[in-house]
Amino acid sequence: MGGTRRRYTAEEQQQFLEQVRSGASVREAAARLGPNTSIGYRWKQKAGSSATRMFARLVPASKAPPAVTIQVGAATLRVEAGFDAELLRSVISALSAAPK
């Protein structure tokens, strides 16, 4: 009955939370990465609201060529036509995960 507890690194916890932030359920992320779901829910709760899905609010840009302003928390990003979608996704993810 006395099994050894598995210790997860901070990197493994971060990888789990990134999957949850990207839309995976706690159960799906746990199945992929190894922790049981109760540990996954504990990590998510400990991370607070940053582990939940974040939505960006779009604000129409004025006068300029096609552009959009995105507000993520306290940050405001102006995105011009021809932007790199993967880079924008990474920036929004980083801003969403930043401590408040």
NORJO-V227066 format. One record per backbone hydrogen bond with DSSP energy under -0.5 kcal/mol. NH is the residue of the N-H (numbers start at 1). CO is the residue of the C=O. E is the energy in kcal/mol with one decimal. If there is no record, write none. Layout:
BEGIN
{{NH & CO & E} {NH & CO & E}}
END
This chain:
BEGIN
{{3 & 1 & -1.4} {8 & 6 & -0.5} {13 & 9 & -2.2} {14 & 10 & -2.5} {15 & 11 & -2.5} {16 & 12 & -2.1} {17 & 13 & -2.6} {18 & 14 & -2.6} {19 & 15 & -1.8} {20 & 16 & -2.0} {21 & 17 & -2.8} {22 & 18 & -1.8} {23 & 20 & -1.4} {24 & 19 & -2.3} {29 & 25 & -2.6} {30 & 26 & -2.5} {31 & 27 & -2.1} {32 & 28 & -1.9} {33 & 29 & -2.3} {34 & 30 & -2.5} {39 & 36 & -0.6} {40 & 36 & -2.0} {41 & 37 & -2.8} {42 & 38 & -1.8} {43 & 39 & -2.7} {44 & 40 & -2.4} {45 & 41 & -2.6} {46 & 42 & -2.7} {47 & 43 & -2.2} {48 & 44 & -0.8} {48 & 45 & -0.7} {50 & 47 & -0.8} {51 & 48 & -1.9} {52 & 49 & -1.4} {57 & 71 & -1.4} {58 & 56 & -0.5} {59 & 69 & -2.6} {61 & 67 & -0.9} {64 & 62 & -3.2} {68 & 79 & -2.2} {69 & 59 & -2.1} {70 & 77 & -3.4} {71 & 57 & -1.7} {72 & 70 & -0.6} {72 & 75 & -2.2} {73 & 71 & -0.5} {75 & 72 & -2.1} {77 & 70 & -3.4} {79 & 68 & -3.6} {79 & 77 & -0.6} {80 & 78 & -0.6} {81 & 66 & -1.3} {83 & 80 & -1.0} {85 & 83 & -0.9} {88 & 84 & -2.4} {89 & 85 & -2.4} {90 & 86 & -2.1} {91 & 87 & -2.5} {92 & 88 & -2.7} {93 & 89 & -2.3} {94 & 90 & -2.4} {95 & 91 & -2.6} {96 & 92 & -2.4} {97 & 93 & -1.7} {98 & 94 & -0.9}}
END
